[in-house]
Amino acid sequence: MTSKLVLDNIAGRTTAGSIAVVAEGNGTTTNLQQGLAKSWVLASNSAGLTDSFNVSGGTDNGTGDYSYAVSTNFGNANFSAVPTGAEDNTRIVWNKARATSSYRIAFTDNNGTSQDAANAATAHGDLA
C-alpha cells in the first residue's frame, strides 16, 4: 500500500519555522529549515542564467569573475556559498565575496590566470 501526504504548509508545533527531522540511527535530529538550500544558480560563462532559485540576475565582472544577486536577501553575510565549474575544463574556483544581497565567484586555471567558465553555486544560510 502506498501513502500520499498532500500539504500546502508545514509548521513546527513549538516553533513555526523550524522542523526537527530524526536523522539516521534515531540518535540525532537535523533542522529541516537550516538544511535547505536558500539559493542556487546554473549559469553560462557570461553569468547568463540557465536556471536558478532565489537568484534575480547575474553580472559578468570580467574574465572568470561572476556575481549573482539574490531575490530574497540573506540575514547576514555569514552564509555558505559553494561554487563549482559546470564544464569539462580544469579550473580553480573560489568565493570572491558574499553580501546579504549577492555572492561573487571567480575562476582561474592552474597557473592563476583568470578563466571564463560555465558555473554553478548553491548557498545555505539564514534569509532575512
C-alpha positions in Angstrom: 0.0 0.0 0.0 1.3 3.4 -0.9 0.7 6.6 1.1 0.3 10.1 -0.1 0.7 13.2 2.1 -0.6 16.4 0.5 0.2 19.7 2.2 0.4 23.4 1.4 2.4 24.3 4.5 4.5 22.6 7.2 4.9 24.3 10.5 6.5 23.2 13.7 4.3 22.9 16.8 6.5 24.9 19.1 8.5 26.9 16.6 6.6 27.5 13.4 9.6 28.0 11.1 11.7 25.1 12.5 11.1 21.4 11.9 13.3 18.8 13.5 13.8 15.6 11.5 15.1 12.4 13.1 18.3 11.5 11.5 19.8 8.1 10.6 20.1 5.8 13.6 17.4 7.7 15.6 20.1 9.3 17.8 20.2 12.8 16.5 18.0 15.3 14.7 18.6 17.8 12.0 16.7 21.0 11.4 14.8 20.9 8.1 14.8 24.7 7.7 18.5 25.1 8.2 19.4 22.2 5.8 17.6 23.6 2.8 19.5 25.4 0.0 18.3 29.1 0.1 19.7 29.9 -3.4 21.2 28.1 -6.4 22.3 29.0 -9.8 23.5 27.4 -13.1 25.0 29.9 -15.5 26.9 30.3 -18.7 30.4 31.7 -18.8 28.9 35.2 -19.1 26.8 34.9 -16.0 23.7 34.4 -18.1 21.3 32.4 -16.0 20.5 28.9 -17.3 18.3 28.1 -14.3 18.2 29.3 -10.7 16.3 29.6 -7.4 16.2 32.8 -5.4 18.6 34.5 -7.9 17.3 37.6 -9.7 20.3 38.0 -12.1 23.9 37.6 -12.8 26.8 40.0 -13.7 29.9 39.2 -15.6 32.5 41.4 -13.8 35.4 40.4 -16.2 37.2 37.2 -17.2 36.2 34.4 -14.8 34.5 36.8 -12.3 30.8 36.5 -11.7 28.3 38.0 -9.3 24.7 36.7 -8.6 22.1 38.9 -6.9 19.6 37.1 -4.7 15.9 37.8 -4.8 15.4 37.5 -1.1 18.4 38.7 1.0 20.3 36.7 3.5 20.1 37.7 7.1 23.8 38.4 7.1 26.9 37.8 5.0 27.8 34.7 7.1 26.3 32.1 4.7 27.9 29.3 2.8 28.1 29.8 -1.0 29.6 26.7 -2.7 30.7 27.4 -6.3 31.6 24.8 -8.9 32.5 24.7 -12.6 29.9 23.4 -14.9 32.0 22.2 -17.8 34.8 19.8 -18.7 37.8 22.2 -18.1 40.2 22.3 -15.3 39.5 25.4 -13.2 40.2 26.6 -9.7 37.1 28.3 -8.2 36.5 30.2 -5.0 34.1 32.6 -3.3 35.3 36.1 -4.0 32.8 37.9 -1.9 29.5 37.5 0.0 27.0 40.2 0.9 23.4 39.9 2.2 22.1 40.6 -1.3 24.6 38.7 -3.5 27.6 36.4 -3.9 30.6 36.5 -6.2 32.7 33.7 -7.5 35.9 33.6 -9.6 37.8 31.1 -11.7 41.4 30.7 -12.7 43.4 28.0 -14.5 46.2 26.1 -12.7 48.6 28.9 -13.4 46.5 31.5 -11.7 45.2 33.2 -14.9 41.6 34.2 -14.8 39.4 32.0 -17.0 35.8 32.1 -18.0 33.8 29.0 -17.1 30.2 27.9 -17.1 29.4 27.7 -13.4 27.0 26.8 -10.7 26.7 27.7 -7.0 24.5 26.8 -4.0 24.1 28.9 -1.0 23.0 27.9 2.5 22.2 30.3 5.4 19.5 32.3 7.1 17.3 34.5 5.0 16.4 38.0 6.2 
